[in-house]
């Protein structure tokens, strides 16, 4: 199972991917657009893990309502 967890705050956006026992994390400044920050984190995690987007079964978001509408 492959899952991504995202926490988008007012200053920083953080994310974690877990897939079959391996994990990777990323953190970036949130900037003006939480939506763009969330997508950038997903892209970074997929690059780090070498996984394709269609392998991700769930994405969990915290803190900001607009981030939940991303996925």
Helices and strands as residue ranges (DSSP letters): E 2-8, E 12-19, E 22-29, H 34-49, G 53-55, E 58-62, H 65-68
